C-alpha cells in the first residue's frame, strides 16, 4: 500500500478505549439479555423502546462489568452526547476540565498546545516509528492545532509496516498502472482512494438562497461567509441556519452548539409570537460588529498561522468559534434580542413592501417613551406654532436640542458651500466614494445641523458613510425656493469632491423629507438620479389633505396643525403637491413614519403613489411612535434601531462592489417579506 501525502497530520494518541468497551457491551447484550441491536452506529433507526431498553441494560452492564460510569464511556466513545438520554447526570466540573479547558490552548494560550499535544506526539512518534527518515516525513511543519488534529493510537504504527510506503512527492498524473509522481516513478496499485477533502467554507453549497430584493446569499458572502451567532444574515428575513459560519469547534461537541442554536431560534420565534410579528431579521450594524469581534478574536488563535480548510481563499476564517462553548450558550440564551428587527408584514405589491414595527415591550423602553411623549407635549407642542413668533420657536428648539447630543464615536467638520455652512459627520471608518446628504426638518423655518446631530451621527456609524448636513436658509426670511437651491448647491459640492451622483443617498425628515424628495426629482430630471431616498415622516402635502391630519390631531404629542399651517405660509410653496408630481424614475425609497402622528397619511400616500409609478418602496410604520422619534436616540432603543435600519438601507444603496451572479442552483426565499 502506498500512502501519498504532501503534508502530515498531528496525531496525538487518545486516552480512550471506549469503543472497544461498547463492542464488548454489544456482545454482552446478545449473550445475557437476548437483545440484538446489530450496530450501535445505526442508532438513528432505533425506536423509543429500543433506546429505553438499551439505556437500562447499559447502566446495569457498566455497574457490573466496568469501573467506568456509563456516561463517561458514552461521552468518550463519541457515540452519544453527554445529555443524550433523559436522566443522565453530567459531571460539569469534569466536563469543564476535560473539554472546555482545551479552548484555552486553541484560542488564548497557543504555547499550551506544544506542551499538552506536540510533546506527547513527538514521544509517540519516536516510539512507534523507529526509522528517522520516516519520522521526518511524518512530522508536520506547521504549529500544532493549526490544522485539524487526528486522534488515533495506531495511525503512526501503520506507516511503519513493511507493506506500506509513504510517498510525499507531488503527483504528476494517474496512469493505468497506478500513480506517477513528479520524479517519474510509477507506483503500481490495485485501487486508489482519492482523499479530496471538503469545502468547509462553502456554506449551504450548492444552493442559492435569495433574500430581499433577490439578494443572493453567495453574493453576500463573496468576502467570506459570516452570520450573526453563526445563524442569520441581514437582508435575509426569517432565515436561520444551524452549524453556520464560525460555529465549528476544535475542543468540544458540536451537538452542544447546535442545541444552543436551536434554543436561540426558539427564543426568536416566541418573541415573534409575543410581538405578533411575522418577520424577523438581524440588524446590519449588529451583524457587522459581531463579525469584526469574531475575526479579531480569531487572529489570536492557533488557527491563524497556516493554510487549512478552516480558512477560505481570502484568508478569512469562517469556520471556527474562538471561545468556549459555554460562552456561546450564554450569548444565545441571554443576549438581547435587540440585535433583531421584528415586524409585521402589511399588504404589499411588487414595488411596495409595507411593514409595521411593533413597539418594544421592555418596561424601561415603555417608561422612556412615555416620558418623551410628556416632555414633547409640554415643551415642543406647547410653544412651537401660533401664537409664538419664529424667534421664540427657534429659542425653544435651541434649548431642547441640548438634550439630544450626537452619538459617541463620530467626528464632524464644517465646510462652506455657496456661503452656507455644511457639517460633514463621519464615523471612524467611513467610505470616501459615497455619502449621505441629510436635510433636517423644522417646517422650513426651524432647525440646523446641530439640532439633528443625534440622527446624523447615528446614521454615520450605521451606514459607514459620511453625512453632509447643509445649514440651508430658512423661512420666513428666505422663502421657497431658497432651501432647495442650497440643497442642490450641496449636491454639486459633493460631486466636485469626487462623489458621483449615483453614490449619493438623499435623506431627510419632516420638511427636510420634502426637500429630499424634491432634490431627488431634480437630480432625476438632470439625468443623475441619486442612489436612494431615505425619508423620515416626510411632509408631502402642503394642502394638508391627509386623513391623519384630523384623526391624529389629539394623539400626536409633537405636532399641531397650526404650526404646519404657519410653516407653509412662511415657506410660500405653490403649485402641485409632491403627491401630484411624476415620481417615476426615482431610486429605491425607504419611508419611516410613526402611527401616532398627524403626517402618517403623507407617508402612506407617498408610498402608494411612488410604488404605483414603479419605484421600489419600503414603508415602515412604527407602532406607538410619534413624529421623527428618531431624534430621541439617546433615550429610546427603538430610535437607535430605526436609525440602524436606515443606515443599512443607505449602505445597500451604495454597495462596496458589484457582485457577480452565481451559477449555483437557485432557491427563492420569500421569508415573510418581498423577496
Secondary structure by P-SEA (a helix, b strand, c coil): cbbbbcccccccccccaaaaaaaaaaaaaacccccccccccccccccaaaaaaaaaaaaaaaaccccccaaaaaaaacccccccccccccaaaaaaaccaaaaaaacccaaaaaaccaaaaaaaaaaacccaaaaaaaccccccccccccccccaaaaaacccbbbbcccccccccccccccccbbbbbcccccccccccccccccbbbbcccccccccccccccccccccccccccccccccccccccccccaaaaaaaaaaaaaaaaaaaaaaccccccccaaaaaaaaaaaaaaaccccccccccccccccccccccccccaaaaaaaacccccccbbbbbbccccccbbbbbbcccccaaaaaaaaaaaaaaaacccccccccccaaaaaaaaaaaaccccccccbbbbbbbcccbbbbbbbccccccccccbbbbbccccccccccaaaaaaaaaaaacbbbbbbbcccccccccaaaaaaaaaaaaaaaaaccccccbbbbbccaaaaaaaaaaaaaaaacccccbbbbcccccccccccccccccccccccccaaaaaaaaaaaccccccccccccccccbbbbbbbccccaaaaaaaaaaaaaaaccbbbbbbbccccccccccccccaaaaaaaaaaaaaaaaacccccccccccbbbbbcccccc
